[in-house]
Amino acid sequence: MTLSLQYLGKLDGIDPLRKFRSAFALPEGIVYLDGNSLGALPVASAARVSDLITHEWGQGLVRSWSNHNWIEAPQRIGAKIARLVGARPHEVVVTDSVSVNLFKLVVAALRARASRRVVISEPGNFPTDLYVIEGAFDTLNAGHWLQLCARQSLLEAIDTETALVLLTHVHYKTAEVFDMHAITRRAHECGALVLWDLSHSAGALPIDLNGAEADLAVGCGYKYLNGGPGASSFLFVAERHQNALVSPLTGWLGHAKPFDFVDQYAPAPGVARFLCGTPSVLSLAALEVGVDLLLQADMTLVAAKSRRLGDILIELVASECGGFDLELVSPAEGHLRGSHVAFRHPHAYQIVRALIERGVIGDFRAPDVLRFGLTPLYLGYEDIGRAVFTLKEVLTKRLWDRPEYRVRATTT
Ligand SMILES: Cc1ncc(COP(=O)(O)O)c(C=O)c1O
């Protein structure tokens, strides 16, 4: 079988998820391979946000907190996201950024395991995860320390000294997937808690937090959930932990009775205690559109297509771009891979710049990785072909070798 554009076009013709593509406002002529950084714009988002501004805010004014249920948006959208991550509706809320939610949950977890001092993570985890752990240690000032273990030795490293294991389910750079069930099981055998960062998993892979008996999780709203730049993130606290854990950010909206306006803090029952301040209503409206769209898709089909897109990308790069020093960083086996594919190259940054200038938008991750996000709702098989043929041209003609591509932009 040759992976010609014609053949890939045929795959698009029989793709059961193809109908979702028109629900996204993608610019003409662009192959968008960065939905794992910023998801594409759902067509319905503009009208929804505009309606919220014009009617709910403009006409309803402050009454809309009740009349349009703004105040319940964190729980309402959380309950919808719960369906995407295998949680119960009352175990997820949408609030704050991933970083802030990590801080709240790390501190709460360490206080709940007060006799233990060790947090386990892996080297090369997403920086915010590691930085937040450091910040939590400074806040607690109780002699905690961080043990960074390579994946292969992680299970053995968890022991009865471990308070918390914090891992990113799908690695942001390599797309390697952790076995959530096995790690959670091992941590529980040792009496430790696990906090999963689902930023690169939620909306991309089927996730079963309850099936894995997960304790805690956070995830991103602006990647596979298509909630728009800076969309709020979500946090999950398993029902059995909800009333034992307390947020270190004791804001009024996490209070049991915020509108009693009393002087003493009393945590709300359930996951609502992890809310802090006023929700970003405009941004939540866009996020809800993205989540609603994803809920219409069968996640099994989404995951199967993501795998196939990845397999085709890997196969095409091997057959079309051999001999150009591109090294596959992601697992070749689809079941071990999340929804992006990464390659290493000494001139990765310049190649990404040259691709973007030719309408193929992927991204660069320091020091030498090209990353291609695969978002099955709006990406087709033919898009993958176009991307690889553009990459081939960039490599064979050395189109990346221009002085202006050597200057790093502030954001990559
Ligand atoms: C694994 C992971 N965690 C967290 C974040 C971002 O966190 P925040 O939304 O606080 O910027 C990212 C962003 O790319 C990520 O990849």
The ligand as an ORCA input file, in Angstrom:
! r2SCAN-3c Opt
* xyz 0 1
  C       1.521     18.728     30.856
  C       1.148     20.170     30.973
  N       0.738     20.662     32.161
  C       0.370     21.955     32.276
  C       0.411     22.818     31.203
  C       0.039     24.259     31.252
  O      -0.424     24.713     32.444
  P      -1.118     26.144     32.514
  O      -2.472     26.034     31.909
  O      -1.133     26.465     33.960
  O      -0.294     27.111     31.736
  C       0.823     22.340     29.969
  C       0.882     23.263     28.822
  O       1.267     23.006     27.752
  C       1.206     20.989     29.848
  O       1.630     20.517     28.682
*
